């Protein structure tokens, strides 16, 4: 693996996120929809935090609030100790759809943040090639999105999100549309990248085992209007290996969360 090439002078690899008393209500077709109800959550710098809950409970809404793309109905969000006002620029976002630009090849897609932020081209290109090598896409730089599998496109999307070395990585069910084998490969890619270049991660999923495998902490949410039912600490070393899934501790945590969902009627 090649040495990391910085593309700017900032050495920030993660900042803390503090969510206090967040309520979120949408007005839809003349009716009021309460989505989040008094969410309090603190994510430490360089911590990998997964938010786990049933479909429609407000997980993605919470991520959009942290990105500054939504404004809360009540409550505050602080990132790096500063109140969030408007869009938070020092983050990378990965969605369930890769949203690669079809007219740009893989390398050009990964370099998109450098173009937008006007980062030094040579350093950005070196960084892009390093990331592509780390996720097994070296040699595919000149391929276009329609020439790649779904997993390869999502790996390119992850590289693009990390290209500008953001303090925070936001991931909204990024592996949800992938087959089981590809999904497991992506999880391993992500934990390896996190071990070599740690940063603060907010990861949205509805998959219990995925959340436990990847995270330092799993936040379990109730159905809408969502509250936090429990926060579960996961104390496995990084990078995570497939063997962890066979450990008694892993199964204990998964069973604890699954039982919590049974008690609340989700399962």
N, C-alpha and C positions, 0 to 999 in steps of 0.2 A: 504494500500500500504506500502511495506516495505521501510525502510530508504535506501538511496543510499549508496552503498559501493564503495569507490574509489579504483581503481586498480593501480594507480601510483600517484606520488606526484604533478604532474602538475595541477594547478587550472584553466588552460585556457579552457574556454567553447566556445570561439569564437574569431576569429580574423577578421580584416578588409581585404577586397579584393579590389584592385584598378586595373582596366583594362583600358589601355590608348592606343588609336590609333591602335587597333588591326585590321589587315587585315589577311585574310586567303584564300589562293589559292591552289587548288589541280591540279596536272597534271594527267589527266586520258585519256588513249588511245590516247596520243599525242595531246590532247586538254587541254586548260586551263579553269578551273572552278573557278570563283570567288565566295566565299561563304560569307565571312564577310568583311564589308567595313567601316573601321574607327570607330570601336566600343569603346566608352568611357563609363565606368560604375564603380561606387563606391558602394560597399556593406559594410555597417557598421558592427562592431562586434555584434554577436548575432541577426543579422537581417535575417528575412526570405524573400528571394527575389525570385520571380518566373519570368522566362523568357517565354513569350507567343508569339507564332507566327505560321504561316502556316507550313505544312509539308515540309521538305527540305530547310527551310530557314537558317539553321546553328545553331539552338538551341543546339543540342547535340555536335556539333563541339566546341561551346563556352565552354561547360562543360568539354570536354576533354582537352581543352587548360588550364582551371583552374586547372585540375588535374595534369597537366604537362605531359600528355600522347601524346599531339601534341605540336609542336613548331610553333608559329605564323610566318606568312610570313613577318609581320611588326608589330611594337608596343611592349608594355611591359605589364607584369602582376606582381603585387606585392601582396604578401600575408603576413599579419602581418608586413607590412612595408619593407619586404625583397623581392628582385627580385626573381622570380620563375626561377629556373635553374634545369631542369629535373623533375622527378616525385615528387609530393608533398605528403609526407608520412603521414602527420597529418590530413588525411581526411578519411571519410567513403563514399563508393559509393553504391547506390542502382540503379539497372537497371530495365527495364521493365520486363525482365525475371529474376526469382529469383536466378538462377545459383547456387542452393544448390547442394552439392556433394551427389549423391545418395547412396553412401556406408557409409555415416556418418548420425547418427540420429540427431534430432533437436538440442539437447544440444551440440553435437560435432560440428555441423555446425556453431552454434553461437560462439563457442570457437575457431574457426579457426584463427581469428586475434591474439588471445593470443598465439596460437602455433607458428605462423609465427614470432611474435614480442618477443617471449619468456617472456611473462608477468607472474607474480606470479600466479600459477595455482589455489590456493584456492580462492584468491580475484577475479580472473577472473570468476571462476565458480559461486561464489556468485552473481557477477554482471550479469552474463548471466541469472541466475534464476530470479533475480529481473526484468530484461527486459522482459523475457517471461511472467512473472506474469502481468506486466503492459499492455501487448497487448493481454491478454486472452489466452495464450498458456501454462499456468501452468498445469501440468499433461500430456503434450505431449512431454516431454523431450526425451523419448526413442523411439518415433515414427520416422519412416524414411520418406523422402520427398514424396515417392509414396503413403503414407498413409494419406496425408494431402490434403485439398482443395487448390485451387490457392491462395485464400486470406490468408490462414494459412501459406503457404510457403512464401508469400511475407512479412508477419509479422515477420517470422523467419529471413528473409533476412534483414529486417530493424534492428532487434536486433543485428545481426552479424555486421552490419555497425556501430552501436553505441557501441559495446562491448569495444573497446579500448579507448573510450571517446575522439573522434577526435575533433579538433577545428572547422573543417568544414565538413558539410554533403552535398554531391552532389547526386542529385536524378534525374535520366533521365527517365521521363514519367513512374514512378514506378507503377502507378495504371492503366495504359492504357489498359491492357489486362483483367481487372477484370470486373465483372458484376456491375451494378449500385449500388445495395445495399452493396456489398462487398467494392466497391470503397468508398462509403460514410463512412463505418465503418473504413476503413484505414485512411481516412482523419481525422476523429475524434481521432483515436489512435495517429496520428502524431502530432496533435495540443496539445493533452494532454502531450505527451512526451516533446514537445517543451516548454510547460509552466513550467514543473517541472525541466527540465534540458536543458536550452536554449543554442543554439550554432548557428553559422553562417550557413545558409542553402541556397544553390543555387538549385532551383527546376525547372525542365524543363517540360513543359506541352503544349498541344494545347487546353485545356479545360478552357474556360474563367471563368466559375463559380468556378471551382476548384482553379484556381490561385487567385481569389479575396477572396475566403473563407480562404485560408491558409496563405496568404502573408501579410507582412508589406508593401511591394512594388511590383508592377507588371511592368515588363519591356516588352513593346510591340515592336516586331520586324517586319520588312517588309519582303516581299518575297526576295529571293536571287537575287543579293548579298545584304545581310541584313544590314540595318542600324537600329538604335533605333528610332522608331517613337514617342514614348512617355513613360514617367515613371509616374506611377500612385501610389500615396500613399494611403494605406488602413489603416484607424485608428480605428480598432476594438480591444477590449481587448482580451488578451489570458488567458486561452484557449478559442478557438472559440466554439460556441454552434450552434446547428442546427437552432435555432431561428433567428440567424443573416441573414440567407438566405431569410427571409421574410421581412427584414427591407427595407424601402425606400432607405436608403443610399446604401445598397448592390446592389439593382436593378439599382440605378443611375450609380454606377461604372461599372457594367456589361454592361449596355446600352451604356455608353461612349466608352468602349473598342470595343464593337460590331459595333458601328457606325464608329469608326476609321478603322476597317477592311473593312467595306462597302466602305468607301471613297477611300481605296487603292486597291479595286477590289478583296480582298480575299474572301469576302462574297457576 
